[in-house]
Amino acid sequence: MTKPIPLVGDVQIVSLHSSCELRVYDSQGRVTGLVNAEKREEIPGSVYDEGRKEIVIFSPLESYRYEVAGVGEGTYGLTITRVEKGKAVAFDATNIRTSAAIVHEYTIDWNALSKGEKAATMKIDSDGDGTFEETVSLSATGETKQFPWVWIIGVVIVFVGAYMVLRRAIRANP
């Protein structure tokens, strides 16, 4: 039996599958993602790729709130993957209805998700006024796997992240 090679570092990858705005908030209110069509990268160790609609958080230190803000009528999919010590756990939400004013906020209980239990909560602000009118417990199940190839992804993510941080530093200090 081949033993999995450990990942270079822990990471969270948040991917959106639609034209909505994707945001991640930390406990201090810092945000990474797209807010009113403006790209923001405030969470330390995070990058937002507008083209892929993907947020990567390197060495995540806490639990985050994941937000999807609608920009029109339709549906979206959301995948949140946490890789820790070579093990990946993923949360998937698919075919979620959205509209121009709606905001969905997700929180994930990663321990429960890895056990296949109800692990996600979605708060719904149906009119975009900042007040959540409804809270739903989601029964999405996660999957925990040890991937022997996950270290490759980790190395690629670390290099891309380092490149993005270095590029940002060079632009800030010409």
C-alpha positions as CSV (number, residue, x, y, z in Angstrom):
1,M,0.0,0.0,0.0
2,T,1.4,3.4,-1.0
3,K,1.4,6.0,1.7
4,P,0.1,9.5,0.5
5,I,2.7,12.2,0.3
6,P,1.7,15.1,2.6
7,L,0.6,18.4,1.2
8,V,3.1,21.2,1.4
9,G,0.6,23.3,3.4
10,D,-3.0,23.5,4.3
11,V,-5.3,25.4,2.0
12,Q,-8.9,26.2,1.3
13,I,-10.2,26.6,-2.2
14,V,-13.6,28.2,-2.9
15,S,-15.0,28.0,-6.4
16,L,-18.1,29.6,-7.8
17,H,-19.9,28.2,-10.9
18,S,-22.0,31.2,-12.2
19,S,-22.0,34.9,-12.7
20,C,-22.7,35.8,-9.0
21,E,-20.2,37.6,-6.8
22,L,-18.1,35.3,-4.5
23,R,-16.8,36.6,-1.2
24,V,-15.1,35.1,1.9
25,Y,-15.0,36.8,5.3
26,D,-12.8,36.2,8.3
27,S,-13.7,36.8,11.9
28,Q,-12.3,40.4,11.7
29,G,-14.6,41.3,8.8
30,R,-11.8,41.3,6.2
31,V,-13.0,40.1,2.8
32,T,-11.5,38.4,-0.2
33,G,-13.5,38.2,-3.5
34,L,-15.7,40.5,-5.5
35,V,-17.7,43.2,-3.6
36,N,-20.0,45.3,-5.8
37,A,-17.8,44.5,-8.8
38,E,-14.6,45.5,-7.0
39,K,-11.8,42.9,-6.4
40,R,-10.6,42.8,-2.8
41,E,-7.9,40.6,-1.2
42,E,-7.9,41.6,2.5
43,I,-7.6,38.2,4.2
44,P,-3.9,37.5,4.8
45,G,-2.6,34.7,2.6
46,S,-5.5,34.8,0.2
47,V,-5.9,35.5,-3.5
48,Y,-8.9,35.9,-5.7
49,D,-8.8,34.9,-9.4
50,E,-11.6,36.8,-11.2
51,G,-11.3,34.7,-14.4
52,R,-11.8,31.4,-12.5
53,K,-14.1,32.9,-9.9
54,E,-12.0,31.2,-7.3
55,I,-10.6,32.2,-3.9
56,V,-7.6,30.4,-2.4
57,I,-6.6,30.8,1.3
58,F,-3.2,29.5,2.1
59,S,-2.6,28.2,5.7
60,P,-6.2,29.0,6.8
61,L,-6.2,29.9,10.5
62,E,-9.9,30.0,11.3
63,S,-13.4,29.3,10.2
64,Y,-14.7,31.6,7.4
65,R,-18.1,32.8,6.1
66,Y,-18.6,32.2,2.4
67,E,-21.0,34.6,0.6
68,V,-22.6,34.4,-2.8
69,A,-24.3,37.6,-4.0
70,G,-26.7,37.4,-7.0
71,V,-26.3,39.7,-9.9
72,G,-29.3,38.3,-12.0
73,E,-31.8,35.5,-12.3
74,G,-30.4,32.0,-12.6
75,T,-28.7,29.3,-10.6
76,Y,-25.2,28.7,-9.2
77,G,-22.9,26.0,-7.9
78,L,-20.5,26.5,-5.0
79,T,-17.6,24.2,-4.1
80,I,-15.6,24.7,-1.0
81,T,-12.6,22.4,-0.5
82,R,-10.4,22.2,2.6
83,V,-7.1,20.4,2.4
84,E,-5.5,19.7,5.8
85,K,-2.6,17.4,6.4
86,G,-3.0,15.7,3.1
87,K,-6.7,15.1,3.5
88,A,-9.3,16.9,1.4
89,V,-12.9,17.5,2.5
90,A,-15.3,19.2,0.0
91,F,-18.7,20.8,0.3
92,D,-20.7,21.1,-2.9
93,A,-23.9,23.1,-3.4
94,T,-25.5,22.8,-6.9
95,N,-28.5,24.4,-8.7
96,I,-29.0,27.1,-6.0
97,R,-31.5,29.7,-7.3
98,T,-30.5,33.3,-7.2
99,S,-31.6,36.8,-8.3
100,A,-30.2,40.3,-8.5
101,A,-30.7,41.2,-4.9
102,I,-30.3,37.9,-3.0
103,V,-27.3,37.1,-0.8
104,H,-26.5,33.6,0.5
105,E,-24.1,33.2,3.4
106,Y,-22.6,29.7,4.1
107,T,-20.9,28.4,7.2
108,I,-19.3,25.0,7.3
109,D,-18.7,22.6,10.2
110,W,-15.8,20.7,8.7
111,N,-15.7,18.0,11.4
112,A,-19.4,17.2,10.8
113,L,-18.9,17.3,7.1
114,S,-16.1,14.8,7.2
115,K,-18.4,12.4,9.1
116,G,-21.2,12.8,6.5
117,E,-23.5,14.7,8.9
118,K,-25.4,17.9,8.3
119,A,-22.6,20.4,8.2
120,A,-23.6,23.5,6.4
121,T,-25.9,26.4,7.2
122,M,-27.1,28.8,4.6
123,K,-28.5,32.2,5.6
124,I,-30.7,33.9,3.0
125,D,-31.1,37.7,2.6
126,S,-33.7,37.7,-0.1
127,D,-33.8,41.5,-0.7
128,G,-30.1,42.5,-0.2
129,D,-30.8,44.8,2.8
130,G,-28.3,43.1,5.1
131,T,-30.9,41.2,7.1
132,F,-31.1,37.5,6.8
133,E,-34.7,36.4,6.7
134,E,-34.2,32.7,6.6
135,T,-31.6,30.1,7.8
136,V,-31.4,26.6,6.3
137,S,-29.5,23.6,7.5
138,L,-28.1,21.8,4.4
139,S,-27.7,18.1,4.3
140,A,-25.0,18.1,1.7
141,T,-22.5,15.4,2.5
142,G,-18.8,15.8,2.2
143,E,-16.2,13.3,1.3
144,T,-12.9,12.8,3.0
145,K,-10.1,11.3,1.0
146,Q,-6.4,11.0,1.2
147,F,-5.1,11.8,-2.3
148,P,-1.6,10.6,-3.2
149,W,-1.4,13.3,-5.8
150,V,-2.7,16.1,-3.5
151,W,0.9,17.3,-2.9
152,I,1.1,18.2,-6.6
153,I,-1.9,20.5,-6.3
154,G,-0.4,21.9,-3.1
155,V,2.9,22.8,-4.8
156,V,1.1,24.4,-7.7
157,I,-1.1,26.4,-5.4
158,V,1.8,27.6,-3.3
159,F,3.7,28.7,-6.4
160,V,0.7,30.5,-7.9
161,G,0.0,32.2,-4.5
162,A,3.6,33.2,-4.1
163,Y,3.6,34.6,-7.6
164,M,0.4,36.6,-6.9
165,V,1.8,38.0,-3.6
166,L,5.1,38.9,-5.2
167,R,3.4,40.6,-8.2
168,R,1.2,42.6,-5.8
169,A,4.3,43.7,-3.7
170,I,6.1,44.8,-6.9
171,R,3.1,46.8,-8.1
172,A,2.8,48.4,-4.6
173,N,6.5,49.3,-4.4
174,P,7.8,50.1,-7.9
